Amino acid sequence: MIVKVDNLVKRYGDLTAVDHLSLEVHDGEVFGLLGPNGSGKTTTINCILSLLEYDEGEIELFGQPMTPDAYHIKRDIGIVMQNVAVYNELTVYENIDYFCGLYVRDKNLRKKLVHEAIDFVGLADYAKFYPKKLSGGLLRRLNIACGIAHKPKLIILDEPTVAVDPQSRNKILEGILELNKQGATIIYTSHYMEEVERICSRIMILDKGKAIATGTNSELKAMIAIGEKITVESNDLSAEQLAAIRELPNIVSAEYNRPLLVIKSSRGANNLETVLDFIKKEGIQFSRIYSELPTLNDVFLELTGRALRD
């Protein structure tokens, strides 16, 4: 077991930010930690890292109790937080060397590790650049290199792809999967559900400081009522026909905002066929119709609600 959190409670006055939370992260996992703003994700991570005191519970990393002075444990952890944290006065190479030097004293080994990190994130052509000369995507990659150069066994990435272009995002995600392939266990937080679906082997959804669901992508999708989403593009649908569609077998909901009719159905083998038969019988004209399985985003919204969060 790489991370074990048992009955964690963290309060800020009358606010309970983390409410009797338990979780386990196994060796070799990419563990996704999801939740709306204010759900307790960052507080949980800070407690795991012993950056925050907590009120109740126990935390173990690598089978040992985690404490603020457990430096022998911290040497095996890499942290990449949401806000880029590098020194503008240092070059790309010097930044990575500095952060790697916090863990690795041997200069020859450190030099090797720094070059490996630079190559890994694709910054070889920018080694002598200062951060202010880098684009947002390159800065993110530098931030990652600083966090992983010392070859940690556990890597915590908190929203590492915020505000970067698609090419940089793809490069970062490929890098995370490669780190995992090389043996690192990863805890990953993001608001981009498609990223989590792509890279995470297991996922926990938090809300109001509590774990409301944990499982693989498939297991989470099986928790919600929606089995299929059918979208019809049509300008030819009456209120009576919409009401009739809502009465069809296995239909959970049907919403029509011309020209899109979005039908959500429960699990069943012939839902699309049932809708097509109805459209044909009613003579409804349409330009396109397609069916989608539920996404992690559908799961997230159904479990946490659609109301905006601060």
BAVOKOL-251423 format. One line per field, with one value per residue (C-alpha): x, y, z; residue number from 1; residue in three letters. Coordinates in steps of 0.25 Angstrom, whole numbers. Layout:
% residues N
east: X_...
north: Y_...
up: Z_...
dotor: NUM_...
torba: ALA_...
This chain:
% residues 310
east: 0_6_-4_-14_-23_-32_-44_-38_-44_-40_-48_-46_-54_-69_-66_-62_-53_-50_-61_-57_-50_-43_-35_-25_-15_-9_5_6_-8_-11_-22_-31_-36_-48_-58_-65_-58_-58_-60_-47_-37_-26_-28_-27_-14_-8_-12_-6_7_7_6_-6_-10_-23_-33_-35_-30_-17_-9_2_11_19_14_19_12_14_18_24_38_37_48_52_38_37_50_41_30_29_19_14_4_-6_2_15_26_39_50_50_65_69_69_62_74_77_63_62_76_72_59_66_77_67_67_80_94_103_106_109_96_88_94_90_76_74_78_68_57_59_59_47_38_44_51_65_65_61_71_77_64_59_44_39_43_35_20_10_11_26_25_16_26_37_29_27_42_45_35_40_55_59_51_40_32_19_16_4_0_-11_-17_-4_-11_-18_-18_-9_-11_-16_-2_5_-7_-5_10_8_-2_7_18_9_6_21_25_14_20_34_28_23_10_2_-9_-16_-26_-33_-46_-44_-52_-46_-32_-36_-44_-31_-20_-26_-28_-37_-44_-50_-61_-61_-72_-73_-61_-67_-64_-77_-72_-59_-56_-51_-57_-67_-71_-74_-82_-90_-94_-103_-117_-113_-108_-109_-110_-117_-117_-126_-124_-138_-146_-159_-163_-176_-179_-188_-177_-167_-177_-179_-164_-163_-173_-165_-159_-146_-146_-141_-142_-144_-141_-143_-136_-138_-131_-125_-134_-126_-131_-125_-129_-126_-118_-125_-121_-131_-133_-127_-136_-148_-146_-143_-156_-164_-158_-161_-175_-177_-171_-161_-151_-137_-123_-115_-116_-105_-104_-93_-90_-89_-76_-69_-74_-89_-85_-79_-91_-101_-94_-90_-101_-101_-102_-90_-80_-71
north: 0_13_23_19_30_25_33_47_59_73_85_100_106_101_97_82_82_67_58_44_41_28_24_15_17_4_2_5_12_25_30_41_50_58_68_81_94_93_78_76_71_80_80_64_65_75_66_54_62_66_81_83_78_70_67_52_40_33_34_25_26_13_6_16_28_41_52_66_62_49_53_39_37_51_48_38_48_57_69_77_87_95_108_108_109_112_123_133_137_123_116_104_95_103_101_86_85_93_85_72_76_76_61_57_62_55_65_55_47_60_64_51_52_67_64_52_61_71_61_54_67_71_84_81_93_102_98_112_120_127_124_138_134_121_119_114_100_100_106_94_84_91_90_76_73_80_71_58_59_52_39_39_26_35_47_56_65_75_81_80_84_97_107_100_97_84_80_83_76_63_64_65_53_44_48_44_30_28_32_21_11_14_10_23_22_35_43_52_63_71_77_72_59_54_54_46_36_35_32_28_13_17_29_35_46_55_65_73_66_52_41_39_29_21_11_9_17_5_3_18_19_7_15_24_22_27_16_23_37_39_52_56_68_72_85_76_72_76_77_65_56_61_56_43_41_43_31_21_9_12_27_34_48_56_70_78_91_93_87_77_66_60_47_39_25_14_2_-6_-13_-7_8_14_5_9_24_21_13_25_35_27_25_39_44_53_59_59_63_54_44_38_30_32_24_32_39_42_56_50_42_54_63_53_50_64_72_83_95_104_104_116
up: 0_-4_3_14_19_31_36_33_39_36_42_40_52_49_35_33_20_21_28_32_19_17_4_-1_-13_-17_-23_-38_-39_-45_-35_-39_-28_-33_-27_-29_-23_-8_-8_0_-10_-7_8_7_-1_9_20_13_11_26_21_30_44_44_55_54_46_42_30_25_13_9_21_31_39_31_40_37_40_33_23_19_14_7_-1_-9_-12_-24_-23_-35_-30_-39_-37_-45_-34_-41_-39_-49_-46_-50_-64_-67_-64_-51_-46_-48_-42_-30_-27_-30_-20_-9_-10_-17_-11_-21_-32_-43_-40_-40_-53_-59_-53_-57_-72_-71_-66_-77_-88_-82_-82_-96_-91_-97_-106_-95_-84_-83_-84_-72_-68_-73_-87_-87_-92_-82_-87_-86_-72_-68_-73_-65_-53_-55_-57_-44_-37_-43_-46_-33_-38_-27_-24_-21_-30_-27_-38_-35_-48_-56_-69_-65_-76_-86_-101_-106_-111_-97_-90_-99_-96_-81_-81_-89_-79_-67_-73_-76_-61_-57_-67_-61_-47_-41_-33_-36_-30_-40_-38_-50_-54_-68_-68_-81_-76_-63_-72_-81_-70_-57_-53_-41_-37_-24_-25_-13_-9_4_9_8_-2_-10_-20_-23_-34_-48_-60_-63_-48_-46_-59_-54_-42_-50_-56_-70_-79_-92_-98_-111_-118_-130_-139_-143_-145_-147_-133_-126_-111_-112_-119_-108_-97_-104_-105_-90_-88_-97_-89_-82_-85_-72_-78_-92_-94_-106_-109_-124_-132_-122_-115_-104_-99_-87_-85_-75_-79_-89_-102_-112_-107_-120_-128_-120_-122_-137_-139_-132_-141_-153_-149_-146_-159_-152_-161_-155_-160_-151_-140_-131_-118_-107_-95_-82_-79_-66_-67_-67_-54_-48_-50_-46_-33_-29_-35_-46_-37_-38_-27_-22
dotor: 1_2_3_4_5_6_7_8_9_10_11_12_13_14_15_16_17_18_19_20_21_22_23_24_25_26_27_28_29_30_31_32_33_34_35_36_37_38_39_40_41_42_43_44_45_46_47_48_49_50_51_52_53_54_55_56_57_58_59_60_61_62_63_64_65_66_67_68_69_70_71_72_73_74_75_76_77_78_79_80_81_82_83_84_85_86_87_88_89_90_91_92_93_94_95_96_97_98_99_100_101_102_103_104_105_106_107_108_109_110_111_112_113_114_115_116_117_118_119_120_121_122_123_124_125_126_127_128_129_130_131_132_133_134_135_136_137_138_139_140_141_142_143_144_145_146_147_148_149_150_151_152_153_154_155_156_157_158_159_160_161_162_163_164_165_166_167_168_169_170_171_172_173_174_175_176_177_178_179_180_181_182_183_184_185_186_187_188_189_190_191_192_193_194_195_196_197_198_199_200_201_202_203_204_205_206_207_208_209_210_211_212_213_214_215_216_217_218_219_220_221_222_223_224_225_226_227_228_229_230_231_232_233_234_235_236_237_238_239_240_241_242_243_244_245_246_247_248_249_250_251_252_253_254_255_256_257_258_259_260_261_262_263_264_265_266_267_268_269_270_271_272_273_274_275_276_277_278_279_280_281_282_283_284_285_286_287_288_289_290_291_292_293_294_295_296_297_298_299_300_301_302_303_304_305_306_307_308_309_310
torba: MET_ILE_VAL_LYS_VAL_ASP_ASN_LEU_VAL_LYS_ARG_TYR_GLY_ASP_LEU_THR_ALA_VAL_ASP_HIS_LEU_SER_LEU_GLU_VAL_HIS_ASP_GLY_GLU_VAL_PHE_GLY_LEU_LEU_GLY_PRO_ASN_GLY_SER_GLY_LYS_THR_THR_THR_ILE_ASN_CYS_ILE_LEU_SER_LEU_LEU_GLU_TYR_ASP_GLU_GLY_GLU_ILE_GLU_LEU_PHE_GLY_GLN_PRO_MET_THR_PRO_ASP_ALA_TYR_HIS_ILE_LYS_ARG_ASP_ILE_GLY_ILE_VAL_MET_GLN_ASN_VAL_ALA_VAL_TYR_ASN_GLU_LEU_THR_VAL_TYR_GLU_ASN_ILE_ASP_TYR_PHE_CYS_GLY_LEU_TYR_VAL_ARG_ASP_LYS_ASN_LEU_ARG_LYS_LYS_LEU_VAL_HIS_GLU_ALA_ILE_ASP_PHE_VAL_GLY_LEU_ALA_ASP_TYR_ALA_LYS_PHE_TYR_PRO_LYS_LYS_LEU_SER_GLY_GLY_LEU_LEU_ARG_ARG_LEU_ASN_ILE_ALA_CYS_GLY_ILE_ALA_HIS_LYS_PRO_LYS_LEU_ILE_ILE_LEU_ASP_GLU_PRO_THR_VAL_ALA_VAL_ASP_PRO_GLN_SER_ARG_ASN_LYS_ILE_LEU_GLU_GLY_ILE_LEU_GLU_LEU_ASN_LYS_GLN_GLY_ALA_THR_ILE_ILE_TYR_THR_SER_HIS_TYR_MET_GLU_GLU_VAL_GLU_ARG_ILE_CYS_SER_ARG_ILE_MET_ILE_LEU_ASP_LYS_GLY_LYS_ALA_ILE_ALA_THR_GLY_THR_ASN_SER_GLU_LEU_LYS_ALA_MET_ILE_ALA_ILE_GLY_GLU_LYS_ILE_THR_VAL_GLU_SER_ASN_ASP_LEU_SER_ALA_GLU_GLN_LEU_ALA_ALA_ILE_ARG_GLU_LEU_PRO_ASN_ILE_VAL_SER_ALA_GLU_TYR_ASN_ARG_PRO_LEU_LEU_VAL_ILE_LYS_SER_SER_ARG_GLY_ALA_ASN_ASN_LEU_GLU_THR_VAL_LEU_ASP_PHE_ILE_LYS_LYS_GLU_GLY_ILE_GLN_PHE_SER_ARG_ILE_TYR_SER_GLU_LEU_PRO_THR_LEU_ASN_ASP_VAL_PHE_LEU_GLU_LEU_THR_GLY_ARG_ALA_LEU_ARG_ASP
